Amino acid sequence: MLIAALCLNILILCPVVAGLLTNSIAMTKAFGPVTDARLILTAVYAAIALASVVLILAHATQLTWAVPATVGLFALQISYKLFTVALVGL
């Protein structure tokens, strides 16, 4: 189940990051014009996608730290989304 969730991270984040980097019309409507804040968000999304790839490889090779690291990544993702709701009011 953890690997499936990591794959979902990648499937969702790759097109989002690509759209943000290419400054597509849809992304500009959703995220606004390119600003430092939007670029930081792009970097965070790219880092989550990269971490997901690394964690899938860690699970595939049965590294002992793969499960706790995956749980940590998911905890961070949930936390930043909850903080966003609280701070931005979305």
N, C-alpha and C positions, 0 to 999 in steps of 0.2 A: 504494500500500500504506500509506503514511503517513496519508493521509486516511481510509482504512478504519479504521485503528487509532484515530485521533482520534474518529471516529464511534462506535466501540465504547466508548471512554472515556465519551462522553456518554450512550450507551444504558445503560451500567451505572451511572454515577454519578447520573444524575437521579433514578431511583427510590430509590436509597440515601439521597441527601441529603433527598429529600422524606420518606422514612420516618423519618430521624433528626430532622428538624425537627418532624414531627407526633407524635413520640414513640410510634410504633406499638408494639403488643405484640411483634411479631416483632423490631423493632429493639432493644427493651429486653432481650429474651432474648439477642440476639446481642451487643449492645454494653454492656449493663448500664444502670443508671439514668442520668438526665441529670446530668452532672458537667461541670466546666470542661474536663476532658480530652476528654470526648465532644464538647463544643461546638467545641473546637479542631480535632478530627478532622473534624467536619462542615464547618468553614471550609476546611480543607485540601482535602477532597473537592470542595467547591463551587468553590474556586479552580482546581483541576485541570479541572473541567468547563468553567468559563468560559474558561480558557486554551485548551482544546481547540476551543471555538467560534471564538475569535479566530484560532487557527492555521489552521482550515479556511478562514476568510475570507482569510487571508494567502496560503494556497496557491492559492485560487481566483483571486486577483488577481496571482498569480505574483510576490509580493514576494521579494526575494533572501534575506531572513533567515528565511523560513518553514521551510526544511528544517533548518538548524542549531538553530533554536528548538524545533522538534518533537523532534529528537534529544535536546536538553537536557531537555525535559519528560519524555520517556520514561526518560532516565537518572536523573532525580530520582525518578520513580515506582518504578523498579527498586531504587534505593538505599534509599529509605525502607522498602520491603517487606523487603529483606534485613536492614536494621538492626532492624526489628521482630522478625524471626525470631531474630536474635542476642540482642536485649535482653529480649524477652518469652518467647521459647522456644516460639513457636507452630509 
